[in-house]
Amino acid sequence: MVLPRMNAILLRLFPLALCGALFAAAVQAQTNSPAAPAHAATADGRHTLNLKDADIQALIATVSEITGKNFIVGPNVQGKVTVVSARPMKPDEIYDVFLSVLRVHGYAAVPSGSMVKIVPDAIAQTDAASAVNGNQQHAADELVTEIVPVKHVSAAELVPILRPLMAQSGQLIAHASSNSLVISDRAGNVERLKTIVSRIDTVSDAQVEMIPLTHANAAELARTLTALSDDKAAQANGEAVRVFADTRTNSILLAGAKNGRLKMRALIAHLDTPVNGGGDTQVIYLHYARAKDLVPILQGVATTLSGMAPPNAGKGGEGGGGASASTATIQAHEETNSLVVSAPPAVFRSLANVVRELDIRRNQVLIEAVIAEVADQTASELGVQWQMPLGKQGQHVIGGTNFTGPSRGNNIFNAAQNPLGVGNGFNLGYIDGTVSIGGHELFQIGALLTALRGDGKSNILSTPSVLTLDNQEAEIKVAKEVPFLTGQYTTGALGATTTTNGGATTTTGITNPFQTIERKDVGLVLKVKPMINVGDSVRLDIHQEVSSLLPPVAGAVDLVTNKRELTTSVLVQDGALLVLGGLIDTQQKDNVQKVPALGDIPLLGNLFRYRSNDRSKTDLMVFLHPKILRDAATEAAVSSEKYNYMRTEQLQMRQSDWPITPREQRPMLPEVHDFLASPALDASAAHKPATTRKP
């Protein structure tokens, strides 16, 4: 009984066990092997797509089969995908799902003709085949590039706002010249960014208005209002206002939304009130002008303003006071080159405007002078001298001629004492023994013929140059200090005794001689004061002096100098060459010494004549070449040119072979950039105290 019943039970359970085994085998097979994409098609052409851990290559093949599109898959497109769909979809919907799957896995589909390329997002951003601004419809996950014009706001200001809303692989660029945005991202995100831009790019009620001030200082009030406008709460509410100061008109400029400007106007109305103290003290730091030079000017302006001020100008609401209420006190602090001004606000603003106009960078002028001097000198001497002592020993009779020519030593007595010192030029004579006259042993020179021809030429060129500020006198001096005797006298020394004998007074003792001298400059002196006119012309007040020492002159008690001086005012164009003055000096001198009557005899009279001729011609010209230096770049260029010129001269001297000094020890300027970057300059700049200048 029992066995047949158990067999019946087993027969009933066998189908269930078989089904369980088949199901387990199917699950095991699906787990151990890759799942193939599965899709089912309906009668109306819809497809149901269900994938689990399928290879992305299989997904691409399935989508290609459903949509009929051709794909080019990049070599680095790999991964597993899972797609679960609950209802059948059309091929276009399946393609949109396919694009979403690619975006999730970091890939993009880029149309290229009849093909679609599957590449990573980074490569797709740089692919020229991506869509640009077309009117055609794009899938939300399709990669597109759009140009979005901006009308009312700056495109550059929108970049930091839109950047956090984009994917990491997206691109956002602002084109300043056209004020537009270039966005490269998924089509859905691009549409979202365009919507945001359209809401931001609207006409604002921000305007600019000017508020003139009566009592307060525009620069100081602008700093106070700027500090208030930096409030983060005001910026968050869109009520932040930009504040600017116009110091020329003493006005405040407000730019921003209407609500913010109203609040600022209320603050300005409260702050622009007269000071009850009747004045204020402020410090004005100067940049170019000297403080002590401006004090007299400002005091005169303050005096004028005080006389024109109304009686209650110094005290708001109070009468009386008169001009004394507006009196300003101005002092200079030379250590900081600043002005300390104590004055009512109205007077201080006027003084500050004057300081602003005077404290400017002044132009500089480089004046180059050329002094050229050419001299030509000639001298001629011709004459015959003869001298002959006659008589016996101890008794002589002297007869003959004796002329003194311009040349030193052309004297027959000098020749009698020393025949080798008869003078310059050609000398011809004869000696006939010696003779003793007056205790001096002299040569007996019968005759002496002298002939001399001398030529001298000189070419002197001086090129002094000086750099000075506009309307500032400058002087350059290249000279020697030469002592000149101005007086002499004698005084008695201490211990001198005086005796009186019969009414006569005699002083005995030591006397001290004294001489007083004065040192004067002998050389080249150039004084110039330029004044730049409107345009490119320069007015120059010039004093030019060139002096030199002359050889000793007979009859002069002291040194003799040759001096050429020029004082003038000229108007020269910038960079032009102008002659200031010139000297052409021609001197000719003839001298004849002869014996009366005998020197007039034809031919034979030449034995009783001595002739000399001196001729000199000097050409002196002074030229001027001014150049205006308006900026630091021009000044640096001129200085570098002069510096390199001197360095080139030293390089040429270093190449010479005749000096004994070794080449490496000869003086040499460093190169310009090495000189400017020298450690000494850096150290001086590093130890220079920092100063803070108020605007």
C-alpha positions as CSV (number, residue, x, y, z in Angstrom):
1,M,0.0,0.0,0.0
2,V,2.7,2.4,1.0
3,L,5.0,1.8,-2.0
4,P,2.4,2.4,-4.7
5,R,1.4,5.6,-2.9
6,M,5.0,6.9,-2.8
7,N,5.4,6.2,-6.5
8,A,2.3,8.3,-7.2
9,I,3.7,11.2,-5.2
10,L,7.0,11.0,-7.0
11,L,5.3,11.0,-10.3
12,R,3.5,14.2,-9.4
13,L,6.6,16.0,-8.2
14,F,8.9,15.1,-11.1
15,P,7.6,17.8,-13.5
16,L,8.1,20.5,-10.8
17,A,11.7,19.3,-10.2
18,L,12.4,19.3,-13.9
19,C,11.1,22.9,-14.3
20,G,13.3,24.1,-11.3
21,A,16.4,22.5,-12.8
22,L,15.8,24.1,-16.1
23,F,15.2,27.5,-14.5
24,A,18.4,27.2,-12.4
25,A,20.4,26.2,-15.5
26,A,19.1,29.2,-17.4
27,V,20.0,31.6,-14.6
28,Q,23.4,30.0,-14.2
29,A,24.0,30.3,-17.9
30,Q,22.9,34.0,-18.0
31,T,25.2,34.7,-15.0
32,N,28.3,33.0,-16.4
33,S,28.1,34.2,-20.0
34,P,27.6,37.8,-21.5
35,A,24.0,38.7,-22.1
36,A,23.1,39.4,-25.7
37,P,20.8,42.4,-26.4
38,A,17.2,41.5,-26.7
39,H,14.5,43.4,-28.4
40,A,11.1,42.5,-29.6
41,A,9.3,44.2,-32.5
42,T,5.6,44.8,-32.7
43,A,3.3,45.0,-35.7
44,D,3.4,48.8,-35.9
45,G,7.3,48.9,-36.0
46,R,7.9,49.6,-32.3
47,H,10.7,47.9,-30.4
48,T,11.2,47.0,-26.7
49,L,14.8,47.3,-25.6
50,N,15.9,45.4,-22.5
51,L,19.7,44.9,-21.7
52,K,21.5,43.9,-18.6
53,D,25.3,44.2,-18.4
54,A,25.5,44.1,-22.1
55,D,28.6,45.1,-24.0
56,I,28.3,48.6,-25.4
57,Q,29.4,47.3,-28.8
58,A,26.3,45.0,-28.8
59,L,24.1,48.0,-27.9
60,I,25.6,50.0,-30.9
61,A,24.9,47.1,-33.2
62,T,21.3,46.7,-32.0
63,V,20.6,50.5,-32.3
64,S,22.1,50.4,-35.8
65,E,19.8,47.5,-36.8
66,I,16.7,49.3,-35.4
67,T,17.3,52.9,-36.6
68,G,19.2,52.0,-39.8
69,K,22.1,54.4,-38.9
70,N,25.7,53.7,-39.7
71,F,28.2,54.0,-36.8
72,I,31.9,54.4,-36.6
73,V,33.1,53.2,-33.2
74,G,36.3,54.6,-31.8
75,P,38.9,52.1,-30.5
76,N,38.6,53.3,-26.9
77,V,34.8,53.0,-26.7
78,Q,34.3,50.1,-24.2
79,G,32.1,49.2,-21.3
80,K,28.9,47.5,-20.0
81,V,25.5,49.0,-20.2
82,T,22.0,48.2,-18.8
83,V,18.8,49.4,-20.5
84,V,15.3,48.5,-19.2
85,S,12.2,49.6,-21.2
86,A,8.7,48.9,-20.1
87,R,6.9,49.8,-23.3
88,P,7.6,49.6,-27.0
89,M,9.3,52.7,-28.6
90,K,9.7,54.1,-32.0
91,P,13.2,54.1,-33.7
92,D,13.7,57.8,-33.0
93,E,12.9,57.3,-29.3
94,I,15.3,54.4,-29.2
95,Y,18.0,56.7,-30.7
96,D,17.4,59.3,-28.0
97,V,17.7,56.6,-25.4
98,F,21.0,55.5,-27.1
99,L,22.3,59.1,-26.9
100,S,21.5,59.3,-23.2
101,V,23.3,56.0,-22.6
102,L,26.4,57.3,-24.4
103,R,26.3,60.5,-22.3
104,V,26.1,58.5,-19.0
105,H,29.2,56.6,-20.0
106,G,31.1,59.6,-21.3
107,Y,30.7,59.2,-25.0
108,A,29.0,61.3,-27.7
109,A,27.6,60.7,-31.2
110,V,28.9,63.1,-33.8
111,P,27.2,63.1,-37.2
112,S,29.6,63.1,-40.1
113,G,27.8,62.8,-43.5
114,S,26.0,59.5,-43.7
115,M,27.9,58.1,-40.7
116,V,27.8,58.7,-37.0
117,K,31.1,58.7,-35.0
118,I,31.1,57.3,-31.5
119,V,33.9,59.0,-29.6
120,P,34.7,60.2,-26.0
121,D,33.3,63.6,-25.0
122,A,36.8,65.3,-25.0
123,I,37.3,64.3,-28.6
124,A,33.8,65.3,-29.7
125,Q,34.3,68.8,-28.3
126,T,37.0,69.5,-30.8
127,D,35.4,67.7,-33.7
128,A,34.4,70.1,-36.5
129,A,31.4,67.9,-37.5
130,S,29.4,68.9,-34.4
131,A,26.3,71.0,-35.1
132,V,26.5,74.8,-35.0
133,N,23.4,76.9,-34.5
134,G,21.2,75.2,-37.1
135,N,17.4,75.6,-37.2
136,Q,17.1,71.8,-37.2
137,Q,15.9,70.0,-34.1
138,H,18.5,68.2,-32.0
139,A,18.2,65.5,-29.5
140,A,18.6,66.6,-25.9
141,D,21.8,64.6,-25.5
142,E,23.3,65.5,-28.9
143,L,26.5,67.5,-28.7
144,V,26.1,71.0,-30.3
145,T,27.9,74.3,-30.5
146,E,25.9,77.5,-30.4
147,I,26.7,81.3,-30.6
148,V,24.5,83.3,-28.2
149,P,24.6,87.1,-28.7
150,V,24.3,89.3,-25.6
151,K,22.7,92.8,-25.9
152,H,22.5,94.5,-22.6
153,V,25.2,93.0,-20.3
154,S,28.8,92.1,-20.8
155,A,29.4,88.6,-22.1
156,A,32.5,88.3,-20.0
157,E,30.5,88.9,-16.8
158,L,28.2,85.9,-17.7
159,V,31.0,83.4,-17.9
160,P,31.5,82.9,-14.2
161,I,27.7,82.7,-13.7
162,L,27.2,80.0,-16.4
163,R,30.3,77.9,-15.9
164,P,29.0,76.0,-12.8
165,L,25.9,75.0,-14.7
166,M,27.8,73.2,-17.4
167,A,29.3,69.7,-17.6
168,Q,33.0,69.3,-17.0
169,S,33.5,68.5,-20.7
170,G,31.5,71.5,-21.9
171,Q,33.1,74.7,-23.3
172,L,32.1,78.3,-22.6
173,I,34.0,81.2,-24.3
174,A,33.2,85.0,-24.2
175,H,33.9,86.9,-27.4
176,A,34.5,90.5,-26.3
177,S,34.4,92.3,-29.7
178,S,31.0,91.0,-30.7
179,N,29.8,90.6,-27.0
180,S,28.6,87.1,-27.6
181,L,29.0,83.6,-25.9
182,V,30.2,80.5,-27.6
183,I,28.7,77.4,-25.9
184,S,29.6,73.8,-26.7
185,D,27.6,71.2,-24.8
186,R,24.6,68.9,-25.0
187,A,21.7,70.3,-26.8
188,G,19.4,70.1,-23.8
189,N,21.9,71.9,-21.5
190,V,22.6,74.5,-24.2
191,E,18.9,75.3,-24.4
192,R,18.8,75.7,-20.6
193,L,21.8,78.1,-20.6
194,K,20.2,80.1,-23.4
195,T,17.0,80.5,-21.3
196,I,19.1,81.7,-18.3
197,V,21.0,84.2,-20.6
198,S,17.8,85.6,-21.9
199,R,16.5,86.3,-18.4
200,I,19.7,88.0,-17.3
201,D,20.2,90.0,-20.6
202,T,17.5,92.6,-19.9
203,V,17.5,96.4,-19.8
204,S,18.5,97.6,-16.4
205,D,17.3,100.7,-14.6
206,A,20.9,101.5,-13.7
207,Q,21.9,105.1,-14.6
208,V,24.6,107.6,-13.9
209,E,23.9,110.8,-12.1
210,M,26.2,113.6,-10.9
211,I,25.8,115.3,-7.5
212,P,27.7,118.5,-7.0
213,L,29.1,119.1,-3.5
214,T,29.1,122.4,-1.7
215,H,31.2,121.8,1.5
216,A,32.6,118.3,1.4
217,N,35.7,117.1,-0.6
218,A,34.7,114.9,-3.5
219,A,37.8,112.6,-3.2
220,E,37.3,111.9,0.5
221,L,33.6,111.5,0.3
222,A,34.0,109.0,-2.6
223,R,36.3,106.8,-0.4
224,T,33.7,106.8,2.4
225,L,30.8,105.9,0.0
226,T,32.9,103.2,-1.7
227,A,33.5,101.5,1.6
228,L,29.7,101.5,2.2
229,S,28.9,100.2,-1.2
230,D,31.1,97.1,-0.7
231,D,28.4,95.7,1.7
232,K,27.7,92.1,0.6
233,A,24.0,92.4,1.5
234,A,23.6,95.3,-0.9
235,Q,25.4,93.4,-3.6
236,A,23.2,90.4,-3.1
237,N,20.1,92.6,-3.4
238,G,21.3,94.2,-6.5
239,E,21.5,97.7,-4.9
240,A,25.3,98.1,-5.0
241,V,26.3,101.4,-6.4
242,R,29.6,102.5,-7.9
243,V,30.9,105.8,-6.7
244,F,33.4,108.1,-8.5
245,A,34.9,111.5,-7.6
246,D,35.3,114.3,-10.1
247,T,37.9,116.5,-8.4
248,R,37.8,119.2,-11.0
249,T,34.1,120.1,-10.4
250,N,34.1,118.7,-6.8
251,S,31.2,116.3,-7.7
252,I,30.2,112.7,-7.0
253,L,29.2,110.4,-9.8
254,L,26.8,107.5,-8.9
255,A,26.2,104.5,-11.2
256,G,23.8,101.7,-10.3
257,A,20.2,100.8,-9.6
258,K,17.7,103.4,-8.6
259,N,17.2,102.1,-5.1
260,G,20.9,102.1,-4.4
261,R,21.4,105.6,-5.8
262,L,18.6,107.0,-3.7
263,K,20.3,105.7,-0.5
264,M,23.6,107.2,-1.6
265,R,22.0,110.6,-2.3
266,A,20.6,110.6,1.2
267,L,24.0,109.9,2.7
268,I,25.6,112.6,0.5
269,A,23.0,115.2,1.7
270,H,23.9,114.4,5.3
271,L,27.6,114.5,4.8
272,D,27.8,117.6,2.6
273,T,27.4,120.0,5.4
274,P,29.7,122.9,6.6
275,V,32.2,122.2,9.3
276,N,31.4,124.0,12.6
277,G,35.0,124.3,13.5
278,G,35.6,127.0,10.8
279,G,38.4,125.1,9.0
280,D,40.3,121.9,8.6
281,T,44.0,120.8,8.3
282,Q,45.1,118.5,5.5
283,V,48.4,117.3,4.0
284,I,48.9,117.5,0.2
285,Y,51.8,115.2,-1.0
286,L,53.6,116.5,-4.1
287,H,55.0,114.4,-6.8
288,Y,57.1,116.7,-9.0
289,A,57.1,120.3,-7.6
290,R,59.0,121.4,-4.6
291,A,56.8,122.3,-1.6
292,K,58.8,125.4,-0.5
293,D,58.5,126.9,-4.0
294,L,54.7,126.6,-4.0
295,V,54.1,128.1,-0.5
296,P,54.4,131.8,-1.7
297,I,52.1,131.1,-4.7
298,L,49.5,129.4,-2.5
299,Q,49.6,132.1,0.1
300,G,48.9,134.8,-2.5
301,V,46.0,132.7,-3.9
302,A,44.6,132.2,-0.3
303,T,44.9,136.0,0.3
304,T,42.9,136.7,-2.8
305,L,40.3,134.1,-1.9
306,S,39.9,135.4,1.6
307,G,39.2,138.9,0.2
308,M,36.5,137.5,-2.1
309,A,34.9,135.2,0.4
310,P,31.5,136.1,1.9
311,P,31.4,137.1,5.6
312,N,29.9,133.7,6.7
313,A,32.0,131.5,4.4
314,G,34.2,130.2,7.2
315,K,31.4,129.4,9.7
316,G,28.2,127.8,8.6
317,G,25.2,129.7,9.8
318,E,27.2,132.3,11.7
319,G,27.5,135.9,10.7
320,G,30.5,138.1,10.9
321,G,34.0,136.9,10.7
322,G,34.8,138.8,7.5
323,A,37.9,137.8,5.5
324,S,39.7,136.6,8.6
325,A,37.3,133.6,8.8
326,S,38.7,132.3,5.5
327,T,42.3,132.9,6.2
328,A,44.5,129.9,5.2
329,T,47.7,128.8,6.8
330,I,50.2,127.0,4.4
331,Q,53.5,125.4,5.4
332,A,56.0,123.3,3.6
333,H,57.5,120.0,5.0
334,E,60.6,119.5,3.0
335,E,61.5,116.1,4.3
336,T,58.3,114.6,2.7
337,N,57.9,117.3,0.1
338,S,54.4,118.0,1.2
339,L,52.2,120.9,2.0
340,V,50.3,121.3,5.3
341,V,47.2,123.4,4.6
342,S,44.8,124.7,7.2
343,A,41.8,126.4,5.5
344,P,38.0,126.2,5.2
345,P,36.8,123.6,2.8
346,A,35.9,126.0,0.0
347,V,39.3,127.7,0.2
348,F,41.1,124.3,0.5
349,R,39.4,123.0,-2.7
350,S,40.6,126.0,-4.6
351,L,44.1,125.6,-3.3
352,A,44.0,121.9,-4.1
353,N,43.1,122.7,-7.7
354,V,46.0,125.1,-8.0
355,V,48.4,122.5,-6.6
356,R,47.0,119.8,-9.0
357,E,47.7,122.1,-11.9
358,L,51.2,123.0,-10.8
359,D,52.4,119.6,-9.6
360,I,53.0,118.1,-13.0
361,R,55.9,116.4,-14.7
362,R,58.0,119.0,-16.4
363,N,59.7,118.3,-19.8
364,Q,63.4,118.4,-20.0
365,V,65.7,119.9,-22.7
366,L,69.0,118.6,-23.8
367,I,71.2,121.4,-25.2
368,E,74.2,120.5,-27.2
369,A,76.6,123.4,-28.1
370,V,79.3,123.1,-30.8
371,I,82.3,125.6,-30.6
372,A,84.5,125.3,-33.6
373,E,87.7,127.4,-33.9
374,V,90.1,127.3,-36.8
375,A,93.2,129.5,-36.7
376,D,96.0,130.0,-39.3
377,Q,99.2,132.0,-38.5
378,T,102.2,132.8,-40.6
379,A,105.4,134.7,-39.8
380,S,108.4,135.9,-42.0
381,E,111.7,137.5,-41.0
382,L,114.6,138.6,-43.2
383,G,117.5,140.9,-42.3
384,V,121.2,141.4,-42.2
385,Q,123.1,142.6,-39.1
386,W,126.8,143.3,-38.9
387,Q,129.1,144.4,-36.1
388,M,132.8,144.9,-36.2
389,P,135.1,146.0,-33.4
390,L,138.3,147.8,-34.8
391,G,141.5,148.8,-33.1
392,K,144.4,147.4,-31.1
393,Q,144.3,145.3,-28.0
394,G,142.5,147.1,-25.2
395,Q,141.3,150.0,-27.5
396,H,138.4,149.2,-29.8
397,V,135.9,151.1,-31.9
398,I,132.6,149.3,-32.4
399,G,130.5,149.9,-35.5
400,G,127.7,148.2,-37.3
401,T,123.9,147.5,-37.1
402,N,121.9,145.8,-34.4
403,F,118.2,145.0,-34.9
404,T,115.8,143.1,-32.6
405,G,113.4,140.9,-34.6
406,P,110.2,139.3,-33.4
407,S,112.0,136.0,-33.0
408,R,113.6,135.5,-29.6
409,G,117.3,135.9,-29.7
410,N,117.6,137.7,-33.0
411,N,120.1,140.1,-31.7
412,I,123.7,140.4,-32.7
413,F,124.9,140.9,-29.1
414,N,123.3,137.6,-28.2
415,A,125.1,136.0,-31.0
416,A,128.3,137.5,-29.8
417,Q,127.9,135.9,-26.4
418,N,126.6,132.6,-27.7
419,P,126.6,131.9,-31.4
420,L,124.3,128.9,-30.9
421,G,121.5,131.0,-29.5
422,V,121.1,133.5,-32.3
423,G,117.4,132.6,-32.7
424,N,115.1,130.7,-34.9
425,G,115.2,130.2,-38.7
426,F,118.2,130.3,-41.0
427,N,121.3,132.1,-39.7
428,L,124.5,132.7,-41.7
429,G,127.5,134.7,-40.5
430,Y,131.2,134.4,-39.7
431,I,133.3,134.8,-36.5
432,D,136.8,136.4,-36.5
433,G,138.2,135.5,-33.1
434,T,137.2,137.0,-29.8
435,V,137.6,140.3,-28.1
436,S,137.3,141.5,-24.5
437,I,135.0,144.5,-24.1
438,G,134.0,145.8,-20.6
439,G,135.4,142.6,-19.0
440,H,133.2,140.4,-21.2
441,E,134.7,138.0,-23.7
442,L,132.7,138.4,-27.0
443,F,133.0,136.8,-30.4
444,Q,134.0,139.0,-33.3
445,I,131.0,138.5,-35.6
446,G,131.5,140.4,-38.8
447,A,127.9,139.9,-40.2
448,L,124.8,137.9,-39.4
449,L,122.1,137.0,-42.0
450,T,118.7,135.8,-40.6
451,A,115.8,134.3,-42.6
452,L,112.7,132.8,-41.0
453,R,109.3,131.5,-42.3
454,G,106.8,130.1,-39.8
455,D,103.3,128.6,-40.3
456,G,100.9,127.6,-37.6
457,K,97.5,126.1,-37.8
458,S,95.1,125.1,-35.0
459,N,91.7,123.3,-35.2
460,I,89.8,123.3,-31.8
461,L,86.4,121.7,-31.4
462,S,84.4,121.8,-28.2
463,T,81.0,120.2,-27.8
464,P,79.6,120.9,-24.3
465,S,76.1,119.6,-23.6
466,V,73.8,120.0,-20.6
467,L,70.4,118.5,-19.6
468,T,68.0,120.6,-17.6
469,L,64.3,121.0,-16.7
470,D,62.0,123.3,-18.5
471,N,62.4,126.9,-17.3
472,Q,65.3,125.9,-15.1
473,E,68.8,127.4,-15.5
474,A,71.7,125.0,-15.9
475,E,75.5,125.6,-16.0
476,I,78.3,123.4,-17.2
477,K,81.9,124.5,-16.5
478,V,85.1,122.9,-17.8
479,A,87.9,125.2,-16.7
480,K,91.0,125.6,-14.7
481,E,91.3,127.9,-11.6
482,V,94.1,130.3,-12.4
483,P,95.5,132.6,-9.8
484,F,95.7,136.3,-10.8
485,L,97.7,138.9,-8.7
486,T,95.4,141.6,-7.4
487,G,97.8,143.5,-5.0
488,Q,100.9,143.4,-2.9
489,Y,102.1,145.3,0.1
490,T,104.7,145.1,2.9
491,T,104.2,145.2,6.7
492,G,106.7,145.5,9.6
493,A,107.3,142.4,11.6
494,L,106.9,142.1,15.4
495,G,110.0,143.2,17.3
496,A,110.8,146.1,15.0
497,T,112.5,149.0,16.7
498,T,112.3,152.7,15.8
499,T,115.0,155.2,16.6
500,T,115.0,159.0,16.2
501,N,118.2,160.9,15.4
502,G,118.1,164.7,14.9
503,G,114.5,164.6,13.8
504,A,115.0,161.7,11.4
505,T,113.1,158.5,12.2
506,T,114.6,155.1,11.4
507,T,112.8,151.8,11.7
508,T,114.8,148.6,12.0
509,G,113.5,145.1,11.9
510,I,112.1,142.5,9.5
511,T,109.4,143.3,7.0
512,N,106.9,140.8,5.6
513,P,105.8,141.2,2.0
514,F,102.2,140.1,1.2
515,Q,100.5,139.4,-2.1
516,T,96.8,139.0,-2.7
517,I,95.5,136.8,-5.5
518,E,92.2,136.0,-7.0
519,R,91.4,132.7,-8.6
520,K,89.4,132.8,-11.9
521,D,88.0,130.1,-14.1
522,V,89.8,129.9,-17.4
523,G,88.1,127.4,-19.9
524,L,84.6,126.7,-21.1
525,V,81.5,127.9,-19.3
526,L,77.9,127.4,-20.6
527,K,74.8,128.8,-18.9
528,V,71.4,128.1,-20.4
529,K,67.8,128.5,-19.4
530,P,65.3,126.8,-21.7
531,M,61.6,127.6,-21.9
532,I,59.4,125.3,-24.1
533,N,56.7,127.2,-26.0
534,V,53.4,125.9,-27.4
535,G,54.4,123.4,-30.1
536,D,58.0,122.3,-30.6
537,S,60.0,125.5,-30.3
538,V,62.3,126.3,-27.4
539,R,63.3,129.8,-26.1
540,L,66.9,129.8,-24.8
541,D,68.6,132.3,-22.6
542,I,72.3,131.6,-23.2
543,H,75.6,132.8,-21.8
544,Q,78.6,131.2,-23.5
545,E,82.2,131.9,-22.5
546,V,85.5,130.5,-23.8
547,S,88.8,131.7,-22.4
548,S,92.4,130.5,-22.5
549,L,95.8,131.6,-21.4
550,L,98.1,133.4,-23.8
551,P,101.9,133.2,-23.8
552,P,103.7,135.9,-21.8
553,V,103.3,139.3,-23.3
554,A,106.0,141.9,-23.0
555,G,105.0,144.7,-20.7
556,A,102.2,142.7,-19.0
557,V,102.5,142.6,-15.2
558,D,100.5,139.3,-14.9
559,L,98.9,136.5,-16.9
560,V,97.1,137.4,-20.1
561,T,93.9,135.5,-21.1
562,N,92.1,135.3,-24.4
563,K,88.3,135.5,-23.7
564,R,85.3,135.0,-26.1
565,E,81.9,135.6,-24.5
566,L,78.4,135.4,-25.9
567,T,75.1,136.3,-24.2
568,T,71.9,136.1,-26.2
569,S,68.3,134.8,-26.3
570,V,67.1,132.7,-29.2
571,L,64.1,130.7,-30.4
572,V,65.0,127.3,-31.8
573,Q,62.8,124.5,-33.2
574,D,63.1,121.2,-31.5
575,G,65.9,119.2,-33.0
576,A,67.1,122.1,-35.2
577,L,70.6,123.5,-35.6
578,L,71.2,127.2,-35.1
579,V,74.3,129.3,-35.3
580,L,74.6,131.7,-32.3
581,G,77.5,133.8,-33.4
582,G,80.8,133.9,-35.1
583,L,84.1,135.6,-35.2
584,I,86.4,136.0,-38.3
585,D,89.5,137.8,-37.1
586,T,92.3,138.7,-39.6
587,Q,95.4,140.5,-38.4
588,Q,98.4,141.4,-40.6
589,K,101.5,143.2,-39.2
590,D,104.6,144.4,-41.1
591,N,107.7,145.7,-39.3
592,V,110.8,147.2,-40.9
593,Q,114.0,148.2,-39.0
594,K,116.7,150.0,-41.0
595,V,119.5,152.4,-40.8
596,P,118.5,155.9,-41.9
597,A,119.6,156.8,-45.4
598,L,121.7,153.7,-45.8
599,G,118.6,151.4,-45.6
600,D,117.0,153.3,-48.5
601,I,119.8,152.6,-50.9
602,P,118.6,150.3,-53.7
603,L,120.0,146.7,-53.3
604,L,122.8,147.8,-51.0
605,G,120.2,149.0,-48.5
606,N,119.2,145.4,-47.7
607,L,122.4,145.2,-45.7
608,F,121.1,147.8,-43.4
609,R,117.5,146.6,-43.1
610,Y,115.6,144.0,-41.0
611,R,112.0,143.1,-42.1
612,S,109.4,141.0,-40.4
613,N,105.8,140.1,-41.2
614,D,103.1,138.5,-39.0
615,R,99.7,137.3,-40.3
616,S,97.0,135.5,-38.3
617,K,93.4,134.5,-39.2
618,T,90.9,133.0,-36.7
619,D,87.5,131.6,-37.5
620,L,85.2,131.0,-34.5
621,M,81.6,129.7,-34.8
622,V,79.2,128.7,-32.0
623,F,76.3,126.3,-32.9
624,L,73.3,125.1,-30.8
625,H,71.2,122.0,-31.0
626,P,68.3,121.7,-28.5
627,K,66.2,118.5,-28.1
628,I,63.1,118.2,-26.0
629,L,62.8,115.1,-23.9
630,R,59.1,114.6,-23.1
631,D,59.1,111.1,-21.6
632,A,61.3,108.6,-19.8
633,A,61.7,106.5,-22.9
634,T,63.3,109.4,-24.8
635,E,65.5,110.3,-21.9
636,A,66.7,106.6,-21.6
637,A,67.4,106.5,-25.3
638,V,69.6,109.7,-25.3
639,S,71.5,108.5,-22.2
640,S,72.1,105.1,-23.6
641,E,73.4,106.6,-26.8
642,K,76.0,108.8,-25.0
643,Y,76.9,105.9,-22.7
644,N,77.5,103.5,-25.6
645,Y,79.6,106.2,-27.4
646,M,82.0,106.4,-24.4
647,R,82.1,102.6,-24.1
648,T,83.0,102.3,-27.9
649,E,85.8,104.8,-27.4
650,Q,87.2,102.7,-24.5
651,L,86.9,99.5,-26.6
652,Q,88.9,101.1,-29.4
653,M,91.6,102.2,-26.9
654,R,91.6,98.7,-25.3
655,Q,92.5,97.2,-28.8
656,S,95.6,99.4,-29.1
657,D,98.9,97.6,-28.7
658,W,101.2,100.5,-27.6
659,P,100.0,101.0,-23.9
660,I,102.0,99.2,-21.3
661,T,98.9,98.7,-19.1
662,P,97.5,95.2,-19.7
663,R,94.3,95.0,-21.7
664,E,92.2,93.6,-18.9
665,Q,93.3,96.4,-16.6
666,R,92.4,99.3,-18.9
667,P,89.3,101.2,-17.8
668,M,86.1,100.0,-19.4
669,L,82.4,100.9,-18.7
670,P,80.0,98.0,-18.2
671,E,77.2,97.4,-20.6
672,V,74.1,99.4,-20.1
673,H,71.9,96.6,-18.9
674,D,74.7,95.3,-16.6
675,F,75.1,98.8,-15.2
676,L,71.4,99.2,-14.5
677,A,71.2,95.8,-12.9
678,S,74.3,96.2,-10.8
679,P,74.1,95.0,-7.1
680,A,74.9,98.5,-5.9
681,L,71.8,99.9,-7.5
682,D,69.7,97.0,-6.3
683,A,71.0,97.5,-2.8
684,S,70.3,101.2,-2.8
685,A,66.8,100.5,-4.1
686,A,66.2,97.8,-1.5
687,H,67.2,100.2,1.4
688,K,65.1,103.1,0.1
689,P,62.2,103.7,2.4
690,A,58.8,103.2,1.0
691,T,56.5,106.2,0.9
692,T,52.8,106.3,0.5
693,R,51.4,109.1,-1.7
694,K,47.8,110.2,-1.6
695,P,46.2,110.7,-5.0
